[in-house]
Amino acid sequence: MDWWIWLLIGLLLALAEVVTPGGFYILFFGIGALLVGILGMAGLSGPAWFQVLLFSLISVGALWLFREKLLQLTQSKTPASVDSYVGETARACEDIAVNEMGKAELRGASWNVRNVGSTPLAPGARCIVERVEGLTLHVRAEH
């Protein structure tokens, strides 16, 4: 097979990886085709049966060696724990008496909060997250 056909197949497979929601499978076959095309351009690819064999070995070998590492690099880290909210500043959405429940906004979301401080919270008051218990933030007024 001509070298430019391998290059075209490799580019199409790489493009298919980009436009499909996959887990990095097609990309390695695209890389295999590109490498066979480059070897063909240099005159080192041999007859068509050997090119297909080389394509298969390179593709499966690269998939086996590099896919897991590529997934680790591209996947986001574990989501932040809600415990990371401790110490952050929320804003009360309503009057919240001492040791009472109410609503506050933190990071653009509305949360159930319990005022564990010694002063009541007015709407718009800033409060500090002391701890997280389930879906309830325990807050106290910011000083």
DSSP file (Angstrom, degrees, kcal/mol; ACC not computed):
  #  RESIDUE AA STRUCTURE BP1 BP2  ACC     N-H-->O    O-->H-N    N-H-->O    O-->H-N    TCO  KAPPA ALPHA  PHI   PSI    X-CA   Y-CA   Z-CA
    1    1 A M              0   0    0      0, 0.0     5,-0.0     0, 0.0     2,-0.0   0.000 360.0 360.0 360.0 146.1    0.0    0.0    0.0
    2    2 A D    >>  -     0   0    0      1,-0.1     4,-1.2     2,-0.0     3,-0.7  -0.338 360.0-124.3 -67.7 148.9    1.2    3.5   -0.7
    3    3 A W  H 3> S+     0   0    0      1,-0.2     4,-1.9     2,-0.2    38,-0.2   0.836 107.9  59.4 -63.5 -34.4    2.6    5.5    2.2
    4    4 A W  H 3> S+     0   0    0      1,-0.2     4,-2.3     2,-0.2    -1,-0.2   0.790  99.5  57.5 -69.7 -25.9    0.2    8.4    1.8
    5    5 A I  H <> S+     0   0    0     -3,-0.7     4,-2.7     2,-0.2    -1,-0.2   0.907 106.4  49.3 -67.7 -41.2   -2.8    6.1    2.3
    6    6 A W  H  X S+     0   0    0     -4,-1.2     4,-2.6     2,-0.2    -2,-0.2   0.909 111.1  49.6 -62.9 -41.2   -1.4    5.1    5.7
    7    7 A L  H  X S+     0   0    0     -4,-1.9     4,-2.4     2,-0.2    -2,-0.2   0.918 111.7  48.4 -63.8 -42.4   -0.9    8.7    6.6
    8    8 A L  H  X S+     0   0    0     -4,-2.3     4,-2.5     2,-0.2    -2,-0.2   0.921 112.4  48.3 -63.3 -44.5   -4.5    9.5    5.5
    9    9 A I  H  X S+     0   0    0     -4,-2.7     4,-2.5     1,-0.2    -2,-0.2   0.916 111.4  51.3 -61.5 -43.0   -5.8    6.6    7.5
   10   10 A G  H  X S+     0   0    0     -4,-2.6     4,-2.2     1,-0.2    -2,-0.2   0.908 111.0  46.7 -61.5 -43.3   -3.8    7.7   10.5
   11   11 A L  H  X S+     0   0    0     -4,-2.4     4,-2.4     2,-0.2    -1,-0.2   0.901 112.5  50.2 -66.7 -40.3   -5.1   11.2   10.3
   12   12 A L  H  X S+     0   0    0     -4,-2.5     4,-2.2     2,-0.2    -2,-0.2   0.892 111.5  48.3 -65.0 -39.2   -8.7   10.1    9.9
   13   13 A L  H  X S+     0   0    0     -4,-2.5     4,-1.8     2,-0.2    -2,-0.2   0.894 111.4  49.7 -68.0 -39.4   -8.4    7.7   12.9
   14   14 A A  H  X S+     0   0    0     -4,-2.2     4,-1.5     2,-0.2    -2,-0.2   0.902 111.9  48.8 -64.6 -39.9   -6.9   10.5   15.0
   15   15 A L  H  X S+     0   0    0     -4,-2.4     4,-2.0     1,-0.2    -2,-0.2   0.887 107.5  55.1 -65.4 -38.9   -9.7   12.8   14.0
   16   16 A A  H  X S+     0   0    0     -4,-2.2     4,-1.0     1,-0.2    -1,-0.2   0.865 105.5  53.2 -62.4 -35.9  -12.2   10.1   14.9
   17   17 A E  H  < S+     0   0    0     -4,-1.8     5,-0.4     1,-0.2     3,-0.2   0.884 108.6  50.2 -64.8 -38.1  -10.7    9.9   18.4
   18   18 A V  H  < S+     0   0    0     -4,-1.5    -2,-0.2     1,-0.2    -1,-0.2   0.889 114.5  41.9 -68.7 -39.5  -11.2   13.6   18.8
   19   19 A V  H  < S+     0   0    0     -4,-2.0    -1,-0.2     2,-0.1    -2,-0.2   0.531 105.6  71.4 -91.0  -5.6  -14.8   13.7   17.7
   20   20 A T  S  < S-     0   0    0     -4,-1.0     2,-1.8    -3,-0.2     0, 0.0  -0.864  83.1-122.4-110.4 146.3  -16.0   10.6   19.5
   21   21 A P        +     0   0    0      0, 0.0     2,-0.2     0, 0.0    -3,-0.1  -0.582  62.7 140.0 -83.3  81.3  -16.4   10.2   23.3
   22   22 A G        -     0   0    0     -2,-1.8    -5,-0.0    -5,-0.4     0, 0.0  -0.428  64.2-112.0-114.5-172.2  -14.1    7.3   23.7
   23   23 A G  S    S-     0   0    0     -2,-0.2    48,-0.1     0, 0.0    -6,-0.0  -0.191  72.1 -79.4-116.6  39.7  -11.5    6.1   26.1
   24   24 A F  S    S+     0   0    0     -7,-0.2    47,-0.1    46,-0.1    46,-0.1   0.975  93.5 121.4  62.4  60.1   -8.4    6.6   23.8
   25   25 A Y  S >> S+     0   0    0      2,-0.1     4,-0.8     3,-0.1     3,-0.7   0.724  70.6  47.3-108.0 -51.8   -8.7    3.5   21.7
   26   26 A I  H >> S+     0   0    0      1,-0.2     4,-2.0     2,-0.2     3,-0.5   0.829 101.7  67.9 -63.0 -33.3   -8.9    4.8   18.1
   27   27 A L  H 3> S+     0   0    0      1,-0.2     4,-2.3     2,-0.2    -1,-0.2   0.878  96.7  52.2 -55.6 -42.2   -6.0    7.2   18.7
   28   28 A F  H <> S+     0   0    0     -3,-0.7     4,-2.0     1,-0.2    -1,-0.2   0.810 107.8  51.0 -70.1 -29.0   -3.4    4.4   19.0
   29   29 A F  H <X S+     0   0    0     -4,-0.8     4,-2.2    -3,-0.5    -1,-0.2   0.846 109.4  51.9 -73.2 -33.5   -4.6    2.8   15.7
   30   30 A G  H  X S+     0   0    0     -4,-2.0     4,-2.5     2,-0.2    -2,-0.2   0.904 109.4  49.4 -64.3 -41.6   -4.1    6.2   14.2
   31   31 A I  H  X S+     0   0    0     -4,-2.3     4,-2.5     2,-0.2    -2,-0.2   0.908 109.7  52.1 -63.5 -42.1   -0.6    6.4   15.6
   32   32 A G  H  X S+     0   0    0     -4,-2.0     4,-2.1     1,-0.2    -2,-0.2   0.918 111.0  46.8 -60.0 -44.1    0.1    3.0   14.2
   33   33 A A  H  X S+     0   0    0     -4,-2.2     4,-2.4     2,-0.2    -2,-0.2   0.904 111.6  51.1 -66.0 -40.8   -1.1    4.0   10.7
   34   34 A L  H  X S+     0   0    0     -4,-2.5     4,-2.4     2,-0.2    -2,-0.2   0.914 110.5  48.8 -62.6 -41.9    0.9    7.2   10.8
   35   35 A L  H  X S+     0   0    0     -4,-2.5     4,-2.5     2,-0.2    -1,-0.2   0.896 111.1  49.1 -66.4 -39.2    4.1    5.3   11.8
   36   36 A V  H  X S+     0   0    0     -4,-2.1     4,-2.4     2,-0.2    -1,-0.2   0.898 111.4  51.2 -65.0 -38.8    3.6    2.8    9.0
   37   37 A G  H  X S+     0   0    0     -4,-2.4     4,-2.1     2,-0.2    -2,-0.2   0.903 110.5  48.0 -63.0 -41.7    3.1    5.7    6.6
   38   38 A I  H  X S+     0   0    0     -4,-2.4     4,-1.6     2,-0.2    -2,-0.2   0.911 112.6  48.3 -66.0 -42.0    6.3    7.4    7.8
   39   39 A L  H  <>S+     0   0    0     -4,-2.5     5,-3.2     1,-0.2     6,-0.5   0.888 111.3  51.3 -64.3 -37.6    8.2    4.1    7.4
   40   40 A G  H ><5S+     0   0    0     -4,-2.4     3,-0.8     4,-0.2    -2,-0.2   0.870 106.3  54.1 -65.4 -37.0    6.7    3.7    3.9
   41   41 A M  H 3<5S+     0   0    0     -4,-2.1    -1,-0.2     1,-0.3    -2,-0.2   0.858 110.1  47.4 -64.4 -34.6    7.8    7.2    3.0
   42   42 A A  T 3<5S-     0   0    0     -4,-1.6    -1,-0.3    -5,-0.1    -2,-0.2   0.505 118.4-114.6 -84.1  -3.9   11.3    6.2    4.0
   43   43 A G  T < 5S+     0   0    0     -3,-0.8    -3,-0.2    -4,-0.4     3,-0.1   0.723  87.5 110.9  80.5  21.2   11.1    3.0    2.0
   44   44 A L      < +     0   0    0     -5,-3.2    -4,-0.2    -6,-0.2    -5,-0.1   0.263  48.4  84.7-111.0  10.7   11.3    0.8    5.1
   45   45 A S  S    S-     0   0    0     -6,-0.5     9,-0.2     1,-0.2    -5,-0.1   0.722  72.0-159.4 -92.4 -19.8    7.8   -0.7    5.3
   46   46 A G        -     0   0    0     -7,-0.2    -1,-0.2    -3,-0.1    -3,-0.1  -0.309  44.0 -10.2  77.9-161.2    8.1   -3.6    2.9
   47   47 A P  S  > S-     0   0    0      0, 0.0     4,-2.0     0, 0.0     3,-0.3  -0.126  75.7 -98.5 -70.9 170.6    5.2   -5.4    1.2
   48   48 A A  H  > S+     0   0    0      1,-0.2     4,-2.3     2,-0.2     5,-0.2   0.867 121.6  54.0 -60.5 -40.7    1.5   -4.8    2.0
   49   49 A W  H  > S+     0   0    0      1,-0.2     4,-2.0     2,-0.2    -1,-0.2   0.884 110.4  47.7 -62.9 -37.0    1.2   -7.9    4.3
   50   50 A F  H  > S+     0   0    0     -3,-0.3     4,-3.0     2,-0.2    -1,-0.2   0.860 108.8  54.5 -71.3 -35.2    4.1   -6.7    6.3
   51   51 A Q  H  X S+     0   0    0     -4,-2.0     4,-2.8     2,-0.2    -2,-0.2   0.914 109.6  47.0 -62.8 -42.9    2.7   -3.2    6.5
   52   52 A V  H  X S+     0   0    0     -4,-2.3     4,-2.4     2,-0.2    -2,-0.2   0.908 113.7  48.0 -65.7 -41.5   -0.6   -4.6    7.9
   53   53 A L  H  X S+     0   0    0     -4,-2.0     4,-2.7     2,-0.2    -2,-0.2   0.929 113.5  47.5 -62.4 -46.0    1.3   -6.7   10.4
   54   54 A L  H  X S+     0   0    0     -4,-3.0     4,-2.7     1,-0.2     5,-0.3   0.910 111.0  51.6 -61.7 -44.1    3.5   -3.7   11.4
   55   55 A F  H  X S+     0   0    0     -4,-2.8     4,-2.5     1,-0.2     5,-0.2   0.924 112.0  46.8 -57.4 -46.6    0.3   -1.6   11.8
   56   56 A S  H  X S+     0   0    0     -4,-2.4     4,-2.5     2,-0.2     5,-0.3   0.927 114.2  46.2 -64.1 -46.4   -1.3   -4.2   14.0
   57   57 A L  H  X S+     0   0    0     -4,-2.7     4,-2.2     1,-0.2     5,-0.2   0.920 115.5  45.3 -64.9 -44.4    1.8   -4.7   16.2
   58   58 A I  H  X S+     0   0    0     -4,-2.7     4,-2.7    -5,-0.2     5,-0.2   0.930 115.6  47.2 -64.4 -45.7    2.5   -1.0   16.6
   59   59 A S  H  X S+     0   0    0     -4,-2.5     4,-2.4    -5,-0.3    -2,-0.2   0.948 117.0  40.3 -63.4 -51.4   -1.2   -0.1   17.4
   60   60 A V  H  X S+     0   0    0     -4,-2.5     4,-2.5    -5,-0.2    -1,-0.2   0.893 116.5  51.3 -67.8 -39.1   -1.8   -2.9   19.9
   61   61 A G  H  X S+     0   0    0     -4,-2.2     4,-2.4    -5,-0.3     5,-0.2   0.926 112.4  45.0 -63.3 -45.0    1.6   -2.4   21.5
   62   62 A A  H  X>S+     0   0    0     -4,-2.7     4,-2.9    -5,-0.2     5,-0.5   0.901 113.1  51.7 -65.7 -40.3    1.1    1.3   21.9
   63   63 A L  H  X5S+     0   0    0     -4,-2.4     4,-1.4    -5,-0.2     5,-0.3   0.930 113.4  44.2 -60.2 -46.2   -2.4    0.8   23.2
   64   64 A W  H  <5S+     0   0    0     -4,-2.5     4,-0.2     1,-0.2    -2,-0.2   0.876 121.1  39.1 -67.3 -39.5   -1.2   -1.7   25.8
   65   65 A L  H  <5S+     0   0    0     -4,-2.4     4,-0.3    -5,-0.2    -2,-0.2   0.871 128.6  21.7 -80.9 -38.4    1.8    0.4   26.8
   66   66 A F  H  X5S+     0   0    0     -4,-2.9     4,-2.3    -5,-0.2     5,-0.2   0.610  95.0  84.5-114.8 -13.2    0.4    3.9   26.9
   67   67 A R  H  X<S+     0   0    0     -4,-1.4     4,-2.5    -5,-0.5     5,-0.2   0.930  94.1  47.8 -62.1 -47.0   -3.4    4.0   27.2
   68   68 A E  H  > S+     0   0    0     -5,-0.3     4,-2.1    -4,-0.2    -1,-0.2   0.901 113.2  48.5 -61.6 -41.6   -3.5    3.7   31.0
   69   69 A K  H  > S+     0   0    0     -4,-0.3     4,-1.9     2,-0.2    -1,-0.2   0.896 111.4  50.3 -65.3 -39.7   -0.9    6.5   31.4
   70   70 A L  H  X S+     0   0    0     -4,-2.3     4,-1.9     2,-0.2    -2,-0.2   0.893 109.4  51.0 -65.9 -39.8   -2.7    8.7   29.0
   71   71 A L  H  X S+     0   0    0     -4,-2.5     4,-2.2     1,-0.2    -2,-0.2   0.910 109.3  50.9 -62.9 -42.1   -6.0    8.2   30.8
   72   72 A Q  H  < S+     0   0    0     -4,-2.1    -1,-0.2     1,-0.2    -2,-0.2   0.874 111.2  48.7 -63.6 -37.2   -4.3    9.1   34.1
   73   73 A L  H  < S+     0   0    0     -4,-1.9    -1,-0.2     1,-0.2    -2,-0.2   0.854 118.0  38.7 -70.7 -34.5   -2.9   12.3   32.6
   74   74 A T  H  < S+     0   0    0     -4,-1.9     2,-0.2    -5,-0.1    -2,-0.2   0.704  94.8  90.0 -94.6 -20.3   -6.2   13.4   31.1
   75   75 A Q  S  < S-     0   0    0     -4,-2.2     3,-0.1    -5,-0.2    -4,-0.0  -0.555  81.9-112.0 -80.0 142.6   -8.7   12.4   33.8
   76   76 A S        -     0   0    0     -2,-0.2    -1,-0.1     1,-0.1    -2,-0.1  -0.284  35.3-101.0 -68.8 156.2   -9.5   15.0   36.4
   77   77 A K        -     0   0    0      1,-0.2    -1,-0.1    -2,-0.0     3,-0.1  -0.164  59.6 -65.7 -66.9 169.9   -8.4   14.4   40.0
   78   78 A T        -     0   0    0      1,-0.1    -1,-0.2    -3,-0.1     3,-0.1  -0.300  67.8 -94.4 -58.8 143.0  -10.9   13.2   42.5
   79   79 A P        -     0   0    0      0, 0.0    -1,-0.1     0, 0.0     2,-0.0  -0.215  50.2 -88.9 -60.7 150.2  -13.5   15.8   43.1
   80   80 A A        -     0   0    0     -3,-0.1     2,-0.1     1,-0.1     5,-0.0  -0.328  44.4-117.7 -60.8 136.2  -13.0   18.1   46.0
   81   81 A S    >   -     0   0    0      1,-0.1     3,-2.1    -3,-0.1     4,-0.2  -0.439  16.3-122.6 -71.4 148.1  -14.4   16.8   49.3
   82   82 A V  G >  S+     0   0    0      1,-0.3     3,-2.0     2,-0.2     4,-0.2   0.755 110.9  72.3 -64.8 -20.4  -17.1   18.8   50.9
   83   83 A D  G >  S+     0   0    0      1,-0.3     3,-1.5     2,-0.2    -1,-0.3   0.715  80.9  73.0 -65.0 -17.6  -14.8   18.9   53.9
   84   84 A S  G <  S+     0   0    0     -3,-2.1    -1,-0.3     1,-0.3    -2,-0.2   0.610  80.6  73.8 -71.3  -8.9  -12.7   21.3   51.9
   85   85 A Y  G X   +     0   0    0     -3,-2.0     3,-2.4    -4,-0.2    44,-0.3   0.677  68.7 113.1 -74.9 -17.0  -15.4   23.9   52.5
   86   86 A V  T <  S+     0   0    0     -3,-1.5    44,-0.2     1,-0.3     3,-0.1  -0.359  82.4  19.5 -59.2 128.9  -14.2   24.2   56.1
   87   87 A G  T 3  S+     0   0    0     42,-2.7    -1,-0.3     1,-0.4    43,-0.1   0.261  97.6 123.4  93.7 -11.0  -12.8   27.7   56.5
   88   88 A E    <   -     0   0    0     -3,-2.4    41,-2.4    41,-0.1     2,-0.5  -0.397  63.9-112.9 -81.5 162.6  -14.5   29.1   53.5
   89   89 A T  E     -A  128   0A   0     39,-0.2     2,-0.2    -3,-0.1    39,-0.2  -0.839  32.5-177.1-101.5 126.6  -16.8   32.1   53.6
   90   90 A A  E     -A  127   0A   0     37,-3.3    37,-2.6    -2,-0.5     2,-0.5  -0.677  21.1-129.6-110.3 169.6  -20.6   31.7   52.9
   91   91 A R  E     -AB 126 105A   0     14,-2.2    14,-2.9    -2,-0.2    35,-0.2  -0.985  22.5-122.7-126.6 122.6  -23.3   34.4   52.8
   92   92 A A  E     - B   0 104A   0     33,-2.8    32,-3.3    -2,-0.5    12,-0.3  -0.339  15.5-163.5 -62.7 138.6  -26.5   34.1   54.8
   93   93 A C  S    S+     0   0    0     10,-2.7     2,-0.3    30,-0.2    11,-0.2   0.562  72.0   8.6 -97.5 -12.7  -29.6   34.2   52.6
   94   94 A E  S    S-     0   0    0      9,-0.8     2,-0.2    28,-0.2    31,-0.1  -0.923  99.2 -63.4-154.5 173.2  -32.0   34.8   55.5
   95   95 A D        -     0   0    0     -2,-0.3     2,-0.5    27,-0.1    27,-0.2  -0.519  49.2-172.1 -65.8 131.0  -32.1   35.6   59.3
   96   96 A I  B     -F  121   0B   0     25,-2.8    25,-2.9    -2,-0.2     6,-0.1  -0.942   9.5-150.2-131.6 110.8  -30.5   32.7   61.2
   97   97 A A    >   -     0   0    0     -2,-0.5     3,-1.8     4,-0.2    18,-0.4  -0.235  42.4 -71.0 -72.4 166.2  -30.8   32.7   65.0
   98   98 A V  T 3  S+     0   0    0      1,-0.3    18,-0.2    20,-0.1    -1,-0.2  -0.371 120.4   3.8 -60.8 133.1  -28.1   31.1   67.2
   99   99 A N  T 3  S+     0   0    0     16,-2.9    -1,-0.3    18,-0.3     2,-0.3   0.711 108.6 119.1  61.4  25.6  -28.2   27.3   67.0
  100  100 A E    <   -     0   0    0     -3,-1.8    15,-2.3    15,-0.2     2,-0.2  -0.767  63.7-112.6-115.3 163.5  -31.0   27.5   64.3
  101  101 A M  E     + C   0 114A   0     -2,-0.3     2,-0.3    13,-0.2    -4,-0.2  -0.633  45.9 138.3 -93.6 152.6  -31.1   26.2   60.7
  102  102 A G  E     - C   0 113A   0     11,-2.2    11,-2.7    -2,-0.2     2,-0.4  -0.888  47.2 -79.2-165.6-164.0  -31.3   28.5   57.6
  103  103 A K  E     + C   0 112A   0     -2,-0.3   -10,-2.7     9,-0.2    -9,-0.8  -0.920  37.8 171.8-119.0 143.2  -30.0   28.9   54.1
  104  104 A A  E     -BC  92 111A   0      7,-2.0     7,-3.4    -2,-0.4     2,-0.5  -0.966  28.0-122.1-143.2 159.3  -26.7   30.4   53.0
  105  105 A E  E     +BC  91 110A   0    -14,-2.9   -14,-2.2    -2,-0.3     2,-0.4  -0.890  29.4 170.9-108.1 132.3  -24.9   30.6   49.6
  106  106 A L  E >  S- C   0 109A   0      3,-2.7     3,-1.7    -2,-0.5   -16,-0.1  -0.978  71.5 -10.4-141.4 125.7  -21.4   29.1   49.1
  107  107 A R  T 3  S-     0   0    0     -2,-0.4     3,-0.1     1,-0.3    -1,-0.1   0.845 128.9 -54.9  54.2  37.6  -19.7   28.8   45.7
  108  108 A G  T 3  S+     0   0    0      1,-0.2     2,-0.3     0, 0.0    -1,-0.3   0.522 117.5 105.4  79.5   5.5  -22.9   29.8   43.9
  109  109 A A  E <  S-C  106   0A   0     -3,-1.7    -3,-2.7     0, 0.0     2,-0.4  -0.906  70.5-120.5-119.9 149.0  -25.0   27.1   45.6
  110  110 A S  E     -C  105   0A   0     -2,-0.3     2,-0.3    -5,-0.2    -5,-0.2  -0.727  34.8-172.4 -87.5 132.4  -27.6   27.3   48.3
  111  111 A W  E     -C  104   0A   0     -7,-3.4    -7,-2.0    -2,-0.4     2,-0.4  -0.896  29.1-116.0-123.7 151.1  -26.8   25.2   51.4
  112  112 A N  E     -Cd 103 136A   0     23,-0.9    25,-2.7    -2,-0.3     2,-0.3  -0.748  44.5-173.0 -77.2 131.9  -28.6   24.3   54.6
  113  113 A V  E     -Cd 102 137A   0    -11,-2.7   -11,-2.2    -2,-0.4     2,-0.5  -0.936  23.5-150.6-130.6 153.5  -26.7   25.8   57.4
  114  114 A R  E     -Cd 101 138A   0     23,-2.4    25,-2.6    -2,-0.3     2,-1.0  -0.994  22.3-132.1-120.1 127.6  -26.8   25.8   61.2
  115  115 A N  E     + d   0 139A   0    -15,-2.3   -16,-2.9    -2,-0.5   -15,-0.2  -0.698  32.0 169.0 -80.9 105.1  -25.6   28.8   63.1
  116  116 A V        +     0   0    0     23,-3.0    24,-0.2    -2,-1.0    -1,-0.2   0.336  47.8  96.5 -98.2   4.6  -23.2   27.4   65.7
  117  117 A G  S    S-     0   0    0     22,-0.7   -18,-0.3     2,-0.2    23,-0.1  -0.143  84.7-112.3 -85.0-175.3  -21.8   30.9   66.6
  118  118 A S  S    S+     0   0    0     23,-0.1   -20,-0.1   -20,-0.1    -1,-0.1   0.408  94.8  63.9-100.1   0.0  -22.9   33.2   69.5
  119  119 A T  S    S-     0   0    0    -22,-0.1    22,-0.3    22,-0.0    -2,-0.2  -0.967  84.9-113.7-125.9 142.7  -24.4   35.9   67.3
  120  120 A P        -     0   0    0      0, 0.0     2,-0.5     0, 0.0   -23,-0.2  -0.311  29.6-125.3 -68.4 156.7  -27.4   35.7   64.9
  121  121 A L  B     -F   96   0B   0    -25,-2.9   -25,-2.8     4,-0.1     3,-0.1  -0.895  17.9-154.1-107.5 131.9  -26.9   36.0   61.2
  122  122 A A    >   -     0   0    0     -2,-0.5     3,-2.3   -27,-0.2   -30,-0.2  -0.615  42.2 -76.4 -95.2 160.5  -28.7   38.6   59.1
  123  123 A P  T 3  S+     0   0    0      0, 0.0   -30,-0.2     0, 0.0    -1,-0.1  -0.361 122.7  18.9 -57.1 132.3  -29.4   38.3   55.4
  124  124 A G  T 3  S+     0   0    0    -32,-3.3   -31,-0.1     1,-0.3     2,-0.1   0.314  91.0 141.3  87.9  -7.6  -26.2   39.0   53.5
  125  125 A A    <   -     0   0    0     -3,-2.3   -33,-2.8   -31,-0.1     2,-0.3  -0.413  52.6-122.9 -69.0 141.6  -24.0   38.4   56.5
  126  126 A R  E     -A   91   0A   0    -35,-0.2    16,-2.3    16,-0.1     2,-0.3  -0.662  33.8-178.3 -84.8 139.6  -20.7   36.7   55.9
  127  127 A C  E     -AE  90 141A   0    -37,-2.6   -37,-3.3    -2,-0.3     2,-0.4  -0.980  22.8-126.3-140.6 152.0  -20.1   33.5   57.9
  128  128 A I  E     -AE  89 140A   0     12,-3.0    12,-1.7    -2,-0.3     2,-0.5  -0.809  24.8-121.4-101.7 135.1  -17.3   31.0   58.2
  129  129 A V  E     + E   0 139A   0    -41,-2.4   -42,-2.7    -2,-0.4    10,-0.3  -0.644  28.5 179.3 -76.5 120.6  -17.8   27.3   57.7
  130  130 A E  E     -     0   0A   0      8,-3.9     2,-0.3    -2,-0.5     9,-0.2   0.868  63.8 -19.9 -88.0 -44.9  -16.8   25.4   60.8
  131  131 A R  E     - E   0 138A   0      7,-1.2     7,-3.0   -46,-0.1     2,-0.5  -0.977  57.2-123.1-158.4 166.3  -17.6   21.9   59.7
  132  132 A V  E     - E   0 137A   0     -2,-0.3     2,-0.5     5,-0.2     5,-0.2  -0.969  20.8-179.0-118.9 129.6  -19.6   19.9   57.2
  133  133 A E  E >   - E   0 136A   0      3,-2.9     3,-1.8    -2,-0.5     2,-0.4  -0.893  64.9 -56.3-130.6 101.2  -22.2   17.3   58.4
  134  134 A G  T 3  S-     0   0    0     -2,-0.5   -52,-0.0     1,-0.3     0, 0.0  -0.537 119.9 -21.6  64.9-120.7  -23.9   15.6   55.5
  135  135 A L  T 3  S+     0   0    0     -2,-0.4   -23,-0.9    -3,-0.1     2,-0.5   0.136 120.3  96.3-105.3  18.6  -25.5   18.4   53.5
  136  136 A T  E <   -dE 112 133A   0     -3,-1.8    -3,-2.9   -25,-0.1     2,-0.5  -0.930  61.1-150.8-113.4 129.4  -25.5   20.9   56.3
  137  137 A L  E     -dE 113 132A   0    -25,-2.7   -23,-2.4    -2,-0.5     2,-0.7  -0.828   9.4-144.6 -94.4 133.1  -22.8   23.4   56.9
  138  138 A H  E     +dE 114 131A   0     -7,-3.0    -8,-3.9    -2,-0.5    -7,-1.2  -0.890  32.8 175.6 -98.0 118.6  -22.1   24.5   60.4
  139  139 A V  E     -dE 115 129A   0    -25,-2.6   -23,-3.0    -2,-0.7   -22,-0.7  -0.792  23.4-163.3-125.6 161.3  -21.2   28.2   60.3
  140  140 A R  E     - E   0 128A   0    -12,-1.7   -12,-3.0    -2,-0.3   -25,-0.0  -0.971  41.4 -84.5-139.3 155.1  -20.5   31.1   62.6
  141  141 A A  E     - E   0 127A   0    -22,-0.3     2,-0.3    -2,-0.3   -14,-0.3  -0.243  44.1-115.6 -60.5 142.2  -20.5   34.8   61.9
  142  142 A E              0   0    0    -16,-2.3   -16,-0.1     1,-0.1    -1,-0.1  -0.624 360.0 360.0 -77.8 136.5  -17.3   36.3   60.4
  143  143 A H              0   0    0     -2,-0.3    -1,-0.1     0, 0.0    -2,-0.1   0.416 360.0 360.0 -99.2 360.0  -15.6   38.8   62.8
